[in-house]
């Protein structure tokens, strides 16, 4: 299966996981609502902006990595089944 990335919408929920960079985890420890702050609070200071954008980038990287892993698994499965 080929996925046209120009037409794919991926929604990733911001969450902290074991691979989240340490400094984002530290920011979260110091700010109890992060990353679940109310969406109405759009007044970010520099540190909050950096933490939010870095966490979004981290989630995006995880989505791309998961997609690539699935493609490799699909290709290996097809190869093993003799479909290639």
N, C-alpha and C positions, 0 to 999 in steps of 0.2 A: 504494500500500500504506500502510495506517495502522498505526502501531505503538502499542499501548497501553502507555504507560510505567509503569502500575501493575503490569504483569506482566512487565516486561523486567528481566533481571538482566545487568548489564554488569560484566565483570571487567577491570580495567585494570592492567597491570603497571607498577610504578613504575620509571621510567627517566629518565635525563637526556637531553634533546633540545636542539636549538639555541634553542628558545623558552623553555626553563626559566629562571626568574628568576635573575639574576646571583648573588644572595646565597645561593641554594640550591646553585649550582655552586661557590661559594666554600666553603660548608660541606662539600660532597663532597670538594673538593680537600684540606681539612684533616683529613677523616675517611675513610680509604681504603676502608672497608667500606660506607659509605653510598652508595646506598640499599639495599644487599644484605646488611645486618646479619642475623644469625641471628634467627629469629622467637622463639626462646627468651629473648632479651635484651629483657625488657619494662621495664627500669629506664631510663627516658629522663630526661635532664636537660632543662632548659627549652629550650635551643637545639636539641637533637635532636628534641624534641617539635614545636617550631615548624617545623623543616625537613621532618619527616615529614608533618605535616598540610598544609603548604603544597604539597609535592610531590604529595600525593594530590589536593588541590584543583586543581592544575595539570593532572594527568592527567584528572580529571573534566571540566574545561573543554574539554580536547582531544576527549574522547569526544562531548560535546554538540555541539561545533563540527563534528566529522566527520559526525554524524548530520544536522545541519541542512544541511550542504553536500550530502550525498547526497539529501536531500529536495528541495533546489533543483534538483539535476541531474536527478532523476527527473521533476520537474514540467516542466522545460525540454524534456526528451526527449519526454515525452508531448505537450506543446504542439507541438513540431516535427513529431511524427508525426501530428498532427491528432486525437489521442485525447481532447482536452479540449473 
